[in-house]
Amino acid sequence: MVRPEAGDATGPEVAPLAAMLKWALIFFIISVVAGYFGFTGVASTTRTIAKVLFFIALTIFIIVLVFGVMLGMLVF
């Protein structure tokens, strides 16, 4: 069994981030399609959901990046 290295991008902290970005993209596409067809209420709601998920994923990424850099300094 191959285990991921400490700096490997396939570690367990990447999976939730990728899932959130996937859902943010899905809600963004729904928002664009709904806005095109005139469903402004649906477009507004899905746009808000997409923005929230994107910023949560961005925050998690920054936290993981900062801790990765800090732990990297401690190891090396």
C-alpha positions as CSV (number, residue, x, y, z in Angstrom):
1,M,0.0,0.0,0.0
2,V,1.4,3.4,-1.0
3,R,1.0,6.1,1.6
4,P,0.9,9.8,0.6
5,E,3.9,11.9,1.5
6,A,3.6,14.8,3.9
7,G,3.5,17.4,1.1
8,D,1.4,15.2,-1.3
9,A,-1.6,16.8,-2.8
10,T,-3.7,13.7,-2.3
11,G,-3.7,13.8,1.4
12,P,-7.0,13.7,3.5
13,E,-7.1,17.5,3.9
14,V,-7.5,18.0,0.1
15,A,-10.6,15.9,-0.4
16,P,-13.1,18.2,1.5
17,L,-11.5,21.2,-0.3
18,A,-12.0,19.7,-3.7
19,A,-15.6,18.7,-2.8
20,M,-16.5,22.2,-1.7
21,L,-15.0,23.7,-4.8
22,K,-16.9,21.2,-7.0
23,W,-20.2,22.2,-5.3
24,A,-19.4,25.9,-5.5
25,L,-18.9,25.4,-9.3
26,I,-22.1,23.5,-9.6
27,F,-24.1,26.2,-7.8
28,F,-22.4,28.9,-9.9
29,I,-23.5,27.1,-13.1
30,I,-27.0,26.7,-11.8
31,S,-27.0,30.4,-11.0
32,V,-25.9,31.4,-14.5
33,V,-28.5,29.1,-16.1
34,A,-31.3,30.3,-13.8
35,G,-30.4,33.9,-14.4
36,Y,-30.4,33.3,-18.2
37,F,-33.9,31.9,-18.1
38,G,-35.2,34.7,-15.8
39,F,-35.4,32.9,-12.5
40,T,-33.8,35.7,-10.6
41,G,-34.7,34.4,-7.1
42,V,-33.1,31.0,-7.8
43,A,-30.1,32.7,-9.4
44,S,-29.6,34.9,-6.4
45,T,-29.8,32.0,-3.9
46,T,-27.5,29.7,-5.8
47,R,-25.0,32.6,-6.3
48,T,-25.0,33.2,-2.6
49,I,-24.4,29.5,-1.8
50,A,-21.6,29.3,-4.4
51,K,-19.9,32.3,-2.9
52,V,-20.1,31.0,0.7
53,L,-18.8,27.5,-0.3
54,F,-16.0,29.1,-2.3
55,F,-14.9,31.3,0.6
56,I,-15.1,28.4,3.0
57,A,-12.9,26.3,0.7
58,L,-10.5,29.2,0.3
59,T,-10.2,29.7,4.1
60,I,-9.5,26.0,4.6
61,F,-6.9,26.1,1.9
62,I,-5.1,29.0,3.5
63,I,-5.2,27.4,6.9
64,V,-3.8,24.1,5.5
65,L,-1.1,26.1,3.6
66,V,-0.1,28.1,6.7
67,F,0.1,25.0,8.9
68,G,2.0,23.1,6.2
69,V,4.6,25.9,5.9
70,M,4.9,26.1,9.7
71,L,5.3,22.4,10.1
72,G,7.7,22.3,7.2
73,M,9.9,24.7,9.1
74,L,9.8,22.6,12.2
75,V,10.8,19.5,10.4
76,F,13.6,20.9,8.3
